[in-house]
Amino acid sequence: HKDDPGLNRWMRQQRHRMRSAYGYVPLSDEQKSLLESIDGPMLHQAFALRSWYEKYDQLLDFWRQNGHFVVDRREDRSLWKWTLVQRLRYKEAWLSSGAPLSKSQLYLLERIGFAWESDREEVLWKMRYDELV
């Protein structure tokens, strides 16, 4: 599909529809089923992207509720692990190893002020201080 701009655009729209993003109308169950029946890297990539954006949305909700990105492993192990992986992918880009974040993923994380180094101790200190005040 990389050689066909129209098909490439259509696939991108289907990825957005799979995760109900950017105001696109969600796919019907039949459409999802048909896309899921395709065997190939393109579909795997679409589901990986959908999963990434779902976790990003969870992180965004967490940040809005808590004002920081320090996810407690005991409270949400899946999101905690995802944030850890994003930090590792960011570092690997500088080391030229592994699968780096895409430009759009990097942009989205930086746009919300995601801390590439865990600021866990600083956030916990501030929380305790606020309890005293």
C-alpha positions as protocol buffer text, in pm:
chain_id: "A"
residue {
  index: 1
  type: HIS
  ca { x: 0 y: 0 z: 0 }
}
residue {
  index: 2
  type: LYS
  ca { x: 302 y: 232 z: 30 }
}
residue {
  index: 3
  type: ASP
  ca { x: 309 y: 276 z: -347 }
}
residue {
  index: 4
  type: ASP
  ca { x: -58 y: 376 z: -360 }
}
residue {
  index: 5
  type: PRO
  ca { x: -123 y: 709 z: -183 }
}
residue {
  index: 6
  type: GLY
  ca { x: -501 y: 663 z: -199 }
}
residue {
  index: 7
  type: LEU
  ca { x: -488 y: 318 z: -42 }
}
residue {
  index: 8
  type: ASN
  ca { x: -237 y: 443 z: 214 }
}
residue {
  index: 9
  type: ARG
  ca { x: -474 y: 726 z: 312 }
}
residue {
  index: 10
  type: TRP
  ca { x: -765 y: 482 z: 334 }
}
residue {
  index: 11
  type: MET
  ca { x: -566 y: 246 z: 561 }
}
residue {
  index: 12
  type: ARG
  ca { x: -471 y: 536 z: 786 }
}
residue {
  index: 13
  type: GLN
  ca { x: -840 y: 630 z: 812 }
}
residue {
  index: 14
  type: GLN
  ca { x: -928 y: 270 z: 903 }
}
residue {
  index: 15
  type: ARG
  ca { x: -666 y: 278 z: 1180 }
}
residue {
  index: 16
  type: HIS
  ca { x: -824 y: 595 z: 1315 }
}
residue {
  index: 17
  type: ARG
  ca { x: -1167 y: 434 z: 1290 }
}
residue {
  index: 18
  type: MET
  ca { x: -1043 y: 123 z: 1474 }
}
residue {
  index: 19
  type: ARG
  ca { x: -959 y: 338 z: 1774 }
}
residue {
  index: 20
  type: SER
  ca { x: -1241 y: 592 z: 1721 }
}
residue {
  index: 21
  type: ALA
  ca { x: -991 y: 877 z: 1695 }
}
residue {
  index: 22
  type: TYR
  ca { x: -1001 y: 1224 z: 1542 }
}
residue {
  index: 23
  type: GLY
  ca { x: -1378 y: 1224 z: 1509 }
}
residue {
  index: 24
  type: TYR
  ca { x: -1389 y: 932 z: 1265 }
}
residue {
  index: 25
  type: VAL
  ca { x: -1697 y: 711 z: 1272 }
}
residue {
  index: 26
  type: PRO
  ca { x: -1601 y: 381 z: 1440 }
}
residue {
  index: 27
  type: LEU
  ca { x: -1584 y: 67 z: 1229 }
}
residue {
  index: 28
  type: SER
  ca { x: -1880 y: -169 z: 1240 }
}
residue {
  index: 29
  type: ASP
  ca { x: -1826 y: -516 z: 1386 }
}
residue {
  index: 30
  type: GLU
  ca { x: -1836 y: -658 z: 1033 }
}
residue {
  index: 31
  type: GLN
  ca { x: -1573 y: -413 z: 909 }
}
residue {
  index: 32
  type: LYS
  ca { x: -1347 y: -494 z: 1206 }
}
residue {
  index: 33
  type: SER
  ca { x: -1393 y: -863 z: 1139 }
}
residue {
  index: 34
  type: LEU
  ca { x: -1301 y: -823 z: 773 }
}
residue {
  index: 35
  type: LEU
  ca { x: -988 y: -625 z: 856 }
}
residue {
  index: 36
  type: GLU
  ca { x: -895 y: -876 z: 1126 }
}
residue {
  index: 37
  type: SER
  ca { x: -917 y: -1156 z: 868 }
}
residue {
  index: 38
  type: ILE
  ca { x: -629 y: -1002 z: 674 }
}
residue {
  index: 39
  type: ASP
  ca { x: -302 y: -1167 z: 761 }
}
residue {
  index: 40
  type: GLY
  ca { x: -2 y: -943 z: 724 }
}
residue {
  index: 41
  type: PRO
  ca { x: 226 y: -687 z: 883 }
}
residue {
  index: 42
  type: MET
  ca { x: -2 y: -400 z: 784 }
}
residue {
  index: 43
  type: LEU
  ca { x: -280 y: -525 z: 1011 }
}
residue {
  index: 44
  type: HIS
  ca { x: -39 y: -603 z: 1294 }
}
residue {
  index: 45
  type: GLN
  ca { x: 95 y: -250 z: 1266 }
}
residue {
  index: 46
  type: ALA
  ca { x: -259 y: -109 z: 1276 }
}
residue {
  index: 47
  type: PHE
  ca { x: -342 y: -298 z: 1595 }
}
residue {
  index: 48
  type: ALA
  ca { x: -9 y: -200 z: 1753 }
}
residue {
  index: 49
  type: LEU
  ca { x: -88 y: 163 z: 1675 }
}
residue {
  index: 50
  type: ARG
  ca { x: -437 y: 128 z: 1815 }
}
residue {
  index: 51
  type: SER
  ca { x: -298 y: -22 z: 2133 }
}
residue {
  index: 52
  type: TRP
  ca { x: -41 y: 259 z: 2164 }
}
residue {
  index: 53
  type: TYR
  ca { x: -306 y: 529 z: 2127 }
}
residue {
  index: 54
  type: GLU
  ca { x: -536 y: 356 z: 2377 }
}
residue {
  index: 55
  type: LYS
  ca { x: -256 y: 357 z: 2635 }
}
residue {
  index: 56
  type: TYR
  ca { x: -175 y: 718 z: 2548 }
}
residue {
  index: 57
  type: ASP
  ca { x: -538 y: 809 z: 2615 }
}
residue {
  index: 58
  type: GLN
  ca { x: -519 y: 627 z: 2950 }
}
residue {
  index: 59
  type: LEU
  ca { x: -202 y: 817 z: 3035 }
}
residue {
  index: 60
  type: LEU
  ca { x: -370 y: 1144 z: 2941 }
}
residue {
  index: 61
  type: ASP
  ca { x: -665 y: 1063 z: 3169 }
}
residue {
  index: 62
  type: PHE
  ca { x: -423 y: 969 z: 3448 }
}
residue {
  index: 63
  type: TRP
  ca { x: -234 y: 1297 z: 3406 }
}
residue {
  index: 64
  type: ARG
  ca { x: -557 y: 1501 z: 3406 }
}
residue {
  index: 65
  type: GLN
  ca { x: -667 y: 1333 z: 3729 }
}
residue {
  index: 66
  type: ASN
  ca { x: -330 y: 1338 z: 3908 }
}
residue {
  index: 67
  type: GLY
  ca { x: -125 y: 1617 z: 3750 }
}
residue {
  index: 68
  type: HIS
  ca { x: 180 y: 1394 z: 3700 }
}
residue {
  index: 69
  type: PHE
  ca { x: 298 y: 1083 z: 3517 }
}
residue {
  index: 70
  type: VAL
  ca { x: 406 y: 870 z: 3813 }
}
residue {
  index: 71
  type: VAL
  ca { x: 188 y: 564 z: 3770 }
}
residue {
  index: 72
  type: ASP
  ca { x: 190 y: 331 z: 4069 }
}
residue {
  index: 73
  type: ARG
  ca { x: 278 y: -19 z: 3957 }
}
residue {
  index: 74
  type: ARG
  ca { x: 40 y: -167 z: 4216 }
}
residue {
  index: 75
  type: GLU
  ca { x: -255 y: 42 z: 4099 }
}
residue {
  index: 76
  type: ASP
  ca { x: -219 y: 1 z: 3721 }
}
residue {
  index: 77
  type: ARG
  ca { x: 58 y: -236 z: 3622 }
}
residue {
  index: 78
  type: SER
  ca { x: -28 y: -219 z: 3253 }
}
residue {
  index: 79
  type: LEU
  ca { x: -6 y: 162 z: 3231 }
}
residue {
  index: 80
  type: TRP
  ca { x: 304 y: 165 z: 3455 }
}
residue {
  index: 81
  type: LYS
  ca { x: 477 y: -78 z: 3219 }
}
residue {
  index: 82
  type: TRP
  ca { x: 367 y: 121 z: 2913 }
}
residue {
  index: 83
  type: THR
  ca { x: 522 y: 442 z: 3052 }
}
residue {
  index: 84
  type: LEU
  ca { x: 841 y: 252 z: 3127 }
}
residue {
  index: 85
  type: VAL
  ca { x: 853 y: 118 z: 2769 }
}
residue {
  index: 86
  type: GLN
  ca { x: 801 y: 467 z: 2624 }
}
residue {
  index: 87
  type: ARG
  ca { x: 1097 y: 597 z: 2826 }
}
residue {
  index: 88
  type: LEU
  ca { x: 1307 y: 305 z: 2706 }
}
residue {
  index: 89
  type: ARG
  ca { x: 1205 y: 360 z: 2343 }
}
residue {
  index: 90
  type: TYR
  ca { x: 1299 y: 727 z: 2378 }
}
residue {
  index: 91
  type: LYS
  ca { x: 1643 y: 637 z: 2515 }
}
residue {
  index: 92
  type: GLU
  ca { x: 1694 y: 367 z: 2250 }
}
residue {
  index: 93
  type: ALA
  ca { x: 1643 y: 627 z: 1978 }
}
residue {
  index: 94
  type: TRP
  ca { x: 1955 y: 801 z: 2107 }
}
residue {
  index: 95
  type: LEU
  ca { x: 2140 y: 470 z: 2124 }
}
residue {
  index: 96
  type: SER
  ca { x: 2022 y: 366 z: 1775 }
}
residue {
  index: 97
  type: SER
  ca { x: 1882 y: 39 z: 1902 }
}
residue {
  index: 98
  type: GLY
  ca { x: 1534 y: -104 z: 1940 }
}
residue {
  index: 99
  type: ALA
  ca { x: 1215 y: 47 z: 1800 }
}
residue {
  index: 100
  type: PRO
  ca { x: 1217 y: 424 z: 1854 }
}
residue {
  index: 101
  type: LEU
  ca { x: 902 y: 627 z: 1898 }
}
residue {
  index: 102
  type: SER
  ca { x: 749 y: 764 z: 1581 }
}
residue {
  index: 103
  type: LYS
  ca { x: 753 y: 1139 z: 1527 }
}
residue {
  index: 104
  type: SER
  ca { x: 382 y: 1163 z: 1604 }
}
residue {
  index: 105
  type: GLN
  ca { x: 418 y: 955 z: 1922 }
}
residue {
  index: 106
  type: LEU
  ca { x: 711 y: 1168 z: 2035 }
}
residue {
  index: 107
  type: TYR
  ca { x: 515 y: 1485 z: 1959 }
}
residue {
  index: 108
  type: LEU
  ca { x: 208 y: 1370 z: 2152 }
}
residue {
  index: 109
  type: LEU
  ca { x: 409 y: 1272 z: 2459 }
}
residue {
  index: 110
  type: GLU
  ca { x: 611 y: 1593 z: 2455 }
}
residue {
  index: 111
  type: ARG
  ca { x: 297 y: 1800 z: 2401 }
}
residue {
  index: 112
  type: ILE
  ca { x: 158 y: 1686 z: 2738 }
}
residue {
  index: 113
  type: GLY
  ca { x: 494 y: 1727 z: 2913 }
}
residue {
  index: 114
  type: PHE
  ca { x: 569 y: 1358 z: 2959 }
}
residue {
  index: 115
  type: ALA
  ca { x: 880 y: 1319 z: 3176 }
}
residue {
  index: 116
  type: TRP
  ca { x: 1142 y: 1113 z: 2994 }
}
residue {
  index: 117
  type: GLU
  ca { x: 1319 y: 1055 z: 3324 }
}
residue {
  index: 118
  type: SER
  ca { x: 1095 y: 936 z: 3604 }
}
residue {
  index: 119
  type: ASP
  ca { x: 1028 y: 1221 z: 3845 }
}
residue {
  index: 120
  type: ARG
  ca { x: 876 y: 983 z: 4097 }
}
residue {
  index: 121
  type: GLU
  ca { x: 1070 y: 1108 z: 4400 }
}
residue {
  index: 122
  type: GLU
  ca { x: 996 y: 1472 z: 4324 }
}
residue {
  index: 123
  type: VAL
  ca { x: 624 y: 1405 z: 4276 }
}
residue {
  index: 124
  type: LEU
  ca { x: 601 y: 1200 z: 4595 }
}
residue {
  index: 125
  type: TRP
  ca { x: 784 y: 1471 z: 4791 }
}
residue {
  index: 126
  type: LYS
  ca { x: 544 y: 1736 z: 4659 }
}
residue {
  index: 127
  type: MET
  ca { x: 242 y: 1521 z: 4747 }
}
residue {
  index: 128
  type: ARG
  ca { x: 368 y: 1477 z: 5104 }
}
residue {
  index: 129
  type: TYR
  ca { x: 447 y: 1847 z: 5134 }
}
residue {
  index: 130
  type: ASP
  ca { x: 96 y: 1936 z: 5013 }
}
residue {
  index: 131
  type: GLU
  ca { x: -46 y: 1709 z: 5284 }
}
residue {
  index: 132
  type: LEU
  ca { x: 138 y: 1916 z: 5548 }
}
residue {
  index: 133
  type: VAL
  ca { x: 17 y: 2250 z: 5419 }
}
